[in-house]
């Protein structure tokens, strides 16, 4: 049995631990905060943390996912969430979503619970050892020479006056739609021929070279609207916004089916791969975290396969017509 002195000491240590926990939490979130006991309380504080530390587009995308997680874990105390709870959530979601989407949810859940551990609100992350689901190979859609020519011609005739320039930039840089929509002239150095992508998917700065063919296209855009802040803007200088409908119309007029704007990024990677560039070069140009993400673009087209066997065939024919075949059988053997 503890003495009165020992009891007081234990209480003091527990109180000190709580003070330290709250101090760590305040330091992480940048403001005074209430104790975090439930997952719902964690979600609120995590939202505040995300708004400070993540790109606005990422915060907006994660809000929907957090609402889904709240359905499964919102009423639970953090200390009551178990590995089995996480597994149950995944199994339920498998009836509704593809593995890739479930994996994105699991990654966010792990991150939220990791922050709870870091803030001193949870002893350990119950989702830490939960493995992601196996995903099928990602969609890679790219255009052949004929399709590419037809699409660019259709973009030139679009009611969107700069759709052609937008598509050409996407094809020459591999930039994502959101990155193109946010691109400003402050990010573009026409002298050094470089584009600084300030908010990539990895939330890092990436420098993309401007090709010789793209350079005059960007110069024309700047000269036509010199007072615009955005590269792709309306005549009044504001961001152009969403060009989805104009792009879909151009694809339809070009006779191209099942092709999305993001597939232009796949075209960029595929063209690099078919030109013979290795996965490390593709990784640097596309801003991938690992070369494995870029390796899928090093596929070989049917045209290249046909050319390869033609080369072998030519060598075989050349060997068949060599002087060696004219020798007597006993000599040639």
Secondary structure, 3 states (H helix, E strand, C coil): CCCHHHHHHHHHHHHHHHHHHHHHHHHHHCCCCCCCCEHHHHHHHHHHHHHHHCCHHHHHHHHHHHHHHHHHHCCCEHHHCCHHHHHHHHHHHCCCCCHHHHHHHHHHHHHHHHHHHHCCCCCCCCCCCCCCCCCCCCCCCCCCHHHHHHHHHHHHCCCCCCHHHHHHHHHHHCCCHHHHHHCEHHHEECCCCEEEECCCCCCCCEEEECCHHHHHHHHHHHHHCCCCCECCECCCCCECCCCHHHHHHHHHHCCCCCCCCCHHHHHHHHHHHHCCCCHHHHHHHHCCCCHHHHHCCCCCCHHHHHHHHHHHHHHHHHHHCCHHHHCCHHHHC
